[in-house]
Amino acid sequence: MLAAAAWLIAFVTWSVEPAGYDFVALYAAGRLVATGAASSVTDPDALLAMEHAAIPERTIFLNNPNPPALALLMAPLGALPIVPAYAIWAGLGAAALAAAAYFLGALADARQRMRLLPFAILAPPSLIALAEGQTTPFVLLAVAASLRAPPLWSGALLGLTAFRPQFLPLFALVAILERRRAIGFVAATAAVVLVSVATVGVEGMRRYPDLLTRIATELRPGELGLAALVRRVVGGEDLVLNAALGLVIYTIAAAAVFVRSRMFTTRAVDASIWSILAAPHALLHDGLMAYPAVARGATTTRATVVWVGSGIAAALIQQAGIPIAPVWLIAIWIFGRRQAQASGWHG
């Protein structure tokens, strides 16, 4: 019922102005594959033309930095008109959120799981992710499932974070420290790369880095990462400056993930938080990646209410233009883990 409600809210929201949401970019790439123009998936001009054909109101290029393998996966939806395609995609996203909530329940106190379920499916980041038609619900599901999977499959699931490329580096560091998990991670990541090359060809892949560098220099309202805060002060267009800033912040993030634990689960949950903070481009739907930390911090009814309530408030304030989300993310990383340890949680 909760997933159905989330789907309905997202569908109604998207239907009001479909040209303003990210799904059109993902759909355009899938439609290029479906119509036999797969090599153009990484061509901004071809993507814009298909976005405009799908929704005439869309006249400005909406970047799609996802690996071309996603366009192949979305080709069946690209063969449909955009409205039913979005309806199916949003339904799959809602199901992914429900499945992720199931897996993340193991991190929380057993008495708090049912209290967390509505938050996981109906909180602002969830509804925004569904309305946008983003891949974040599926990436969250992969990370959540990795926490309960055998090492080889756990690593493979973490490798699927390649579908949200800015999240990949920290999860790569978490995965490669254990041999079987590293094998799974490398295999899954290599599969994404090989499928991408097979989809668009070598020439198409040569254009792909340009799509990635575009998101590294984007600075939209509501950005969640630390890099965005710095770039608002010093400027955000210089690629060399952005690269240096990104390297510094990813180094800080790696230290934050590894300095406090040798346990895989703890590191994976911490990496979820820091993947948002370190990303050069992260918007409110990427706040889904904080859900593992919320589940870990849900040790008592009071803690659950505090973290869920403050998280929703932070999301709304962030959406209003006040950059409070990074402070909240750091707070739950520090204090949520302490609460979990005090309650006897072992990651």
N, C-alpha and C positions, 0 to 999 in steps of 0.2 A: 504493500500500500504506500509506504514512504517513497519507494523508487518510482511508483506510478505518479505520485503527487509531484515529485521532482521533475519527472519527464514533462508533465502537463504545464508546470510553471515555466520550464525552459522553452517549450514549444510555443506557448503563447507569447513569451517575451521576444523570442527570435522572430516570430511571425510579424510583429509590429514593424520591424525595420531590418530585414535579413541582410541588407547590404552593409550594415554596420558591424557585423559579427564575423569572427574568424573562419567559420565553416566554409564560406564561399571560396576561400583560398585552398583549403584542403579538397573541396569538391572539384574545383577547377583542375587541380593536378590529377585527381582520379579520372575526370572526364577526358583529359588529354590522353591518358592511357587507354581508356575505353573506346575512344574514337580513332585509335591508331597513330596518335602523335606523341608517343611516350618519350621520344628524345627531346621534346620541348618542355618537359616538366620543370627543368631548371632554367628556362628562358623567361625572364621577367615580362617581355613583350607578349609572348604567347600566353603566359598565365593571366596577364591583365585582360587580354582579348577574351579568354574563356571566362574569366570572372564577370566581365561586362556582358557576355552572351548569356550567362546564367542568370544574372540580376542586372538589368540595364542601369539601375541607379548606381552601381559600382563603377566609378570612372577613374578612381585612383588606385594604383597598384597596391595590393595587400600581400605582403611577403609571406612565403611559406618555406621556412628554413628546415622543415622536417626532411629526413632522408628520403630519396625517391622511392625506397622500398614501401613507404606508406602509401604513395600514389598507386602502386600496384595492388596493395591490399584493398584500397578504396575504389578500384576500378569497377567492381560490380555496382557500387552506389553511384559512380559516375555515369553509368549507363542509364540511370533513372532520372526523371525530373528532380529538380533540387529539393522541392518540398518533401516528397516521400523519402528522398535520400537523407535529408536532415532528420526526419522523424525516426528513421531506423537507427541512425548514428547516435542520436540523443538517447534512444532506448538502450542501446548497447552501453553507452556511457553511464546511465543510471544503474544498469545491472552491474557494471564494473565497480561503481561506488559501493553498492550493497555487498558485493563479494569482498572488496577490500576491507570493509567494516568487519566482516566475519573474521578474516585473518588477523586484523589488528586487535580484535577482542582479547586475544591471548596475552597482550601486553598490559591490559587493564585489570584492576581488581574485578573478580567475577560479579560482584554486586553492582558494579558501575556500567556493565556492558550495555544494558538496555537503555541506560541514560545517555550513552554516547551515540547510539544508533541514529536517532533523529538528527543530531549534530552532524554526523558524517555524511548524511544524505541531503540535508536541507540547509546547512550553514551557507552563508554568502559565497565562499569560494566554490562550494559544490554547485550551486545554482548558476553561478557565473561561468564555470567550466562547461556545464551542459549547454547553456544558452550560446556560448561562443562556439560550441562544437569542437572543443579542444581535445588534445590527446592526453591531457593530464590525468583524468580518471583511470586510464589504462596503464599509465606509468606508475601511478600510486598502487594499483592492483598488483603489478609485477613486483614492486618493492615489498608490499605487504605479504604476498605469497612467498617471497624469498626467505622471509623470517621463519617459515615453518616447513620449508622444503629441504630435502637432503642436499649436501654441499654441491654436487655437480649441477643439479637443477636450480639450486639457489643462485649459483653464479650465472647460469644461463638467463634466469629471470632478471638479475641485475643488469645483464648485458642489453636487455630490452630498453633500458633507460636511454639508449642511443636514439630512440624516437623522440626524446626531449634533449637534444645534444648538449645544452648548457648544463645539464645535470650529470652527464656521463663521467667527468673527471673524478669526482669524489667517490662515486660508487665503484669506479675502476680500482681506486686505491684500496677500498674496503675488500673487494673481491680477490685481488691478486695475491693476497698474503697467505692464502691457503690453497694447496695445489689443486685439489679437485674443484673447488669453487673457481679458481683461476681458469681452469680448463673450460668449464661451462661458460664463464664470462667471455673468454676469447672466442669460443665457438659461436656464441650468439651474436656478438658484435661483428665478427667476420661474416656471418650469414647476412646481417643487415647490409653490410658494405657490398657483398657480392650480389645480392638481389638488387641493390640500387644500381650497380654497374650494369647488370643484365637488363634492367628496366630502361635506363636512359643512354647507355653506351658510354664509352670513354670520353667522348667530346662533351656529353651532357654532364658528366661528373666534373669535368674541368670548370664548368660554370658554377657548380654547387658551392664552392668556398665563397663566392661573391654573395650568395644568399645568407650565409652564416655571418659574414662580416657586417652585413646590413643590420642584423639584430644586435651585434656587438656595439654599434654606435647609436642605436635607437634610444630615445629618452622620452618615454611616454609618461603622462600623469599616472600616478599610482604605482610606479616601479617599487619593488620590494627590496631589492638588493642593496648591499653596502656600496657597491661601485656606483650605482645611480645617485646615491647621496653625495658622493665625492664629485661626480661629474657635474652635478647641478651647480657646484661652487666653482670648479676649475674649467668647465666647458666639456662637451661630450663628443666633438666631431673628429678629433685627432686620433687616427688609428693607432699610432705608436704609443701615445699616452694611454689609450684604452687598453692596449696589450700589456703595458707595464703595470697598470693599475690592476688588471685582471690577474696577472701573475702574483702580485703581492697579496691580493685578497684570497686567491685559491690556496696560497701557502699558509696563510693564517687559518683558513678553513680546515686544511689538512691537519695542521697542528691541533686544532680544536677537536677534531674527530678522534685523533689517535692518542692524545696526551692523557686521557682519563680512563681508558679501558683497553683490555686485550680481547674482549668478548665480541663475537661477530654481531650479535643482536644490538648491543649498545652502540657499536660503531655504525651500524646501518641506520639506526634511529637518529643518531647525531648527524650522519651524513645527509639524511633527509632534510633536517633543519638547515644545515650549512649549504646544501645545494641551492637553496633559495637565496641565502645571504650572499653567496659567492657568485651567483649567476650574473652575467653582464646584462641580461634582460629577463626579468621575472615580474609578472603581473599578478593580480589578485587570484586568478584561477590557479596559479602555481602554489598558492597557500595551501592547497591540498596536501602538499608534501610535509606540512607540519602536523598532519593527523597522527602519524606514529608517535610523535612526542606528546601530543595531547592524550593519547591512549596510555602511554607509559606513566604520565603524571596523574592519571585518574585512579588514585589509591584510596580515596575516601569520597564521600558525597560532597564534603566541603571543597576538596581539591578539584573535583570534577566540575562543580558549579563555578569555581573561580576561573579555571582555565578555559572552559567552554564560554562562559559569559564574557571574560576579558578578550578572548579570541574573536568573538562576534563583534564586540565593541571596537576592537582594533581594526578589523576588516572594514567596518562602516566608516570609521574615522579616516582610514587610509584612502578609501574610495572618495571621501569628501576633499581630499587633497592635502591632508596633514600626514607627513611620513612617520607614523608611529609604529607601523608593522615591524620594521627591523628591531626596534627596542623590545617589542613583545616576543619576537622570535628568540632573541638572545636570553630574555628572561625565562622562557620555558625551557630552553636548553640548560640553563644553570639550575634553576629552582625545581623544575619538574623532575629532573634526574635525581636531585637530592631527596625529594619526597619519595620517589620510587625506591631509592636505596634504603631510606629510613623505614620503609614498610616491609623490607626484606626482599624486594625485587632483584633478580639477578639476570642480567642480559647476556 
